[in-house]
Amino acid sequence: MSRVCELTGKKAMVGNNVSHAMNKTKRKFNANLVKKRFYIPEEDKWITLKVSTSALKNINKRGISAVIKDARANGFLKK
């Protein structure tokens, strides 16, 4: 399964490892993802999502229902 946030669409970025001698080699910056269960009272069910930690901060601030509504509008979450 890919390392992509299901609510925000965040995914890995590509960059360089830079040594002290300024040698550059390619590397990958993965998104900080966690697997988390959420209860949705409107649908009266639990869902499991792979979300970034920044998305968790949004959920704590705005609520799971509002964040899921935006994710569906932006096409990140199906259904």
Buried (B, 14 or more C-beta within 10 A) or exposed (E): EEBBBBBBBBBEEEEEEEEEEEEEEEEEEEBBBEEBEBEEEEEEEEBEBBBBEBBBEBBEEEEBBEBBEBBEEEEBBEE
